[in-house]
Amino acid sequence: MAAIKLDGTALARQLKEEIRQEAAQLERRPGLAVILVGDDPASQVYVRGKERDCQECGFYSEKYALPASTTQEELLDLVEVLNQREDIDGILLQLPLPKGLDPTPVLEAIRPDKDVDCFHPENVGRLTLGQARFLPCTPGGVMYMLEQYGIEVAGKSCVVLGRSNIVGKPMSLLLLQKDGTVTTAHSRTSDVAQLCAQADILVSAVGQVGLITKEMVKEGAVVVDVAMNQDENGKLCGDVCQEEVAQRAGYLTPVPGGVGPMTRAMLMRNTLQAAKKR
Ligand code: NAP
């Protein structure tokens, strides 16, 4: 039997509509500022998507498209101005930054209550303590999906492939907080295939085309493909061999149309939350 598709596109549409309705009740529109430095084409596409999401949710948005020659000080100055602005609830620094610019001090300069990407050490600390102010967008989007499809995490064996600060680590934390028994695998993990084959919930966030084959998936497992790769024809794909894994998994996220749209919707949710709290 083919796996049930975890439809991120439909869920994100529904969530953004709920956000739009809630935002319309506020005295002031939520405001998001997006800072883009340099001319990385993928980043430009992501930023355009975020602007579109803001429009759909009825948010105010501002884009700062800065040249690659921008200095660290100029970036910090801009963040300081945005920190003080009453009409800006969320500040997002689009990564990666061009060579020569260090993202860490800039991310740390963003006011924690405007850090809607959840990268500030204070917010990461709060997340770790189970006192999250915002959920990091990608893992938060995955958790939202699981919840909406009625997928129970408690007591399940969860395997997360990847340990980045953006995806793998917070993903493992959120699953743990929902009482999953979590194993975080990485490039030094031995016998990843065997580990995966025992998972009730498998989340792959590696960035390697064709990594997850049918043999690595337990019958009926929930398989979440976070990765965004390009196949040999330049087409967007994840880590999972979708066709064959769909024959064995119980649930599967498509790529595109799975985790990606949920990530974007969660950014809108965080911005709404930031606006409501301020
Ligand atoms: P990253 O920083 O490159 O991390 C990749 C992780 O995979 C690392 O922790 C690495 O281990 C681990 N790894 C490498 N080979 C492995 C293997 N064979 N088995 C298990 N783990 C392995 O990437 P990222 O930023 O976390 O992103 C991961 C993927 O998700 C990328 O394709 C990215 O484009 C995508 N992504 C998607 C969204 C979305 O909205 N859908 C959002 C963010 C990222 P080491 O730590 O040992 O190197």
Boltz pocket constraint, residues with backbone or C-beta under 6 A from the ligand:
constraints:
  - pocket:
      binder: B
      contacts: [[A, 138], [A, 161], [A, 162], [A, 163], [A, 164], [A, 165], [A, 166], [A, 167], [A, 168], [A, 185], [A, 186], [A, 187], [A, 188], [A, 189], [A, 192], [A, 204], [A, 205], [A, 206], [A, 207], [A, 208], [A, 225], [A, 226], [A, 227], [A, 228], [A, 229], [A, 259], [A, 260], [A, 261], [A, 263]]
      max_distance: 6.0
